[in-house]
Amino acid sequence: MQLDITNKECFDSFIEEMRKVLKEHNPTKGNSWRTTSEHILIDNLMEEVHEFEIKDNPDRELIDIANSCYLLWAKRKYFKGV
């Protein structure tokens, strides 16, 4: 356990994990989320929450949840009419 790690270092590490997973998905999913309805993005988020509850790698699922939140946020902020 690293008790001396700063909040910024934790956040930066978390963001790096998010980027790594998004990069893994990019070849197959690309920017398709930009034209996906908010309702489907919310459904995807809820599916990730469910996977967090049942899968063997909860840390990975937390990153998937965070990425789903990011995609929904970006959709609403930048691509709402798309």
Secondary structure, DSSP 4 states (H G I P E B T S, - for coil): --TT--HHHHHHHHHHHHHHHHHHHHHHHTTGGGGS-HHHHHHHHHHHHHHHHHSS-HHHHHHHHHHHHHHHHHHHHH-TT-
